[in-house]
Amino acid sequence: MLQILTYPDERLERISQPVEHFDDELRNFIVDLEATMRAGPGGVGIAAPQTGRLQRIVIVDVSSKPKIRHHGRLVLINPEIITWEGHVLGREGCMSVPDYTGNVVRAERITLEARDESGALLRHELEGYEARAVQHEIDHLDGLLFLDRLVSRRNDLFRRKHYQKTADA
């Protein structure tokens, strides 16, 4: 398990560097990064900078969400959005901003190019929730949080509800 940096940690504002070496060290880091994502509540994505590693590495897997079109587990290294279409407002949360969610406008459909763990070139057409998750994670690579994309902090930022277990639970 890797430590998740949380807002207002200044390291979350830094721009990540491209991955140049596709080796065992990178693949081992990706295993740890994915384990960290899956340990979080409802985590469907994570970016390397959230753990303090300033490299352009993202993992997204929305397959646990019912009735959503998806590509399964995506490891995206040096991702680049080539095209985007449409705009849709949606609610987002983030492991690096654990106490809040917010409404953010994102592209409805994107075309993405990236590398996999071995350095092979990938190209994906993504839409809906999966496209939103990928855009959210790519923002981390550029030093952005969903907080930076809110139209209005007054109207589009919401305190996350926390539920405590009772003695009977």
N, C-alpha and C positions, 0 to 999 in steps of 0.2 A: 504494500500500500504506500502510495506517495502522498505527501501532504498537499492539500489544496490551498492555494493562496486565496485570500478573501479581500474584498473591497474594504478599505481604500488602499491596499498594498500597492505601492508605486510600480512594482515589477509587472503588474497587470497592464500597465500603460505602454510597455515597451514593444517595439516591432521585432518580430522573430526573423531569424535568418533561414535561408533555404538549407535543406539537408543535402549534403554532398556525398556522404559515404553511406552506402546501403550494406551494412555489415551485421554481424551477430550482436554487437553492442546495441545497435539501433533496434533490432528485433526483440532483444531482451527488454529494452525500455518500453516498447510497444506492449509487451505482455503485462508489465507493471502498470502502464497507463490504462489499459483496458480493465484490469482488475480493480483499479481505483474508481473508474467510471461505474462499473457494475456494483460496487459496494455502496455507492451513493443512492439515496432514495429517489427512484424514478429517473435516474440518469440515463439519458439516451445519447449523450455526446460529451466529449472532453477534448481539450486542446492542450498540447504540451506546455504552453506558457502558464496555464493554470497551476502547474506543478513547479514552476520556476525554470523550466527548460525552454530557452528562447529559440526553438526550432519550429519550422512550419510542418507540424504533425497534428492530425486531427483523427479522431475515431468517432463514428456515428453509427448507431444501431437502433432504429425505431421499430424493429420487428415485434417488440413486446406490446405495442399499441394495436388493439384490434381494428380490423377493417381499414388499414392504411396501406396504400401501395408503397412498396419499399424494395430496396436492393439487398436487404440483410445487413450484415456487418460490413462497414466500409472503413478501411484504413486509408486515409488520404494524406499523402506526403507531397509537399509543395503544391497544394491545390490552387487552382485558378478558375474563377468563374468566367466562362467565355461569352455566354449570352444569358440574358434574363428577360422574362416576360411577366406582365401583369403585376399588380400590387395587391396585397391583402394585409389587413390588420389582424394581429393575433397576440395572445398572451404568452409571455416567455418567463422562465425562471432560469436560475443559474447556480451551480454549486459555489461559484465565487461570490455570489450575492445571495446568501442563504435566507435572508429575512424578507426579501421582496420579490414580487413578480411585476411585470409591466407589459403594456400594450406597445407593440412595435410593428411598423410597416416593413414587410419584406417582399421580395419578388415571389410570385406564385410558382413559376417554373424557371429552372436554370439548367444550363449545360455546363458541365464541369470537366476539367482535365486535371489529373493528379498522377502521382506515382504510387505504386504499392510498396510493401516492405522489401521487395527484391529490386525495386527501381523500374519495374515495367510500367509503361504508360497506360493509364486508364482514361476512359471517357464515359461519363454518365449523364443521362437526362433525368433530372429529379423534379418532383412536383410536390405541392402541398406541404404537409408536416415534415417530410424528409428534407425537402428543399430548405424549409425554414431552419431546421436543426443544423444543416450544413452551413448555411449563411451565418448563423449564430456562432458556430465554432470557428469559422474562418475569421470573423471579427476579432476573436481573441488573438489570432496571429498578427493582426495589425494594431494591437494595443487598445481595442475597443471592447466595451461591455454593452449589454442591452441598455443600460442606463444612458449611454451616449446617444442612443437612437430614439429615445422617448420624444414624442412631440411635445408633451407637457408633463413635467414632474408632478404638477398639482393634480392633473386629471388622469394620467396614465400609469401611475406608480401605486402599487398596492402592497400593504403589509401582508406577508405570508402567514397563513393560519398554522399554528402549531398545536398539535393535540397531545395531551399528556395521558399516559396510561394510568388507569385507576388501579386500586388494589385488587379489584375483582377481575381485571383483564389478564 
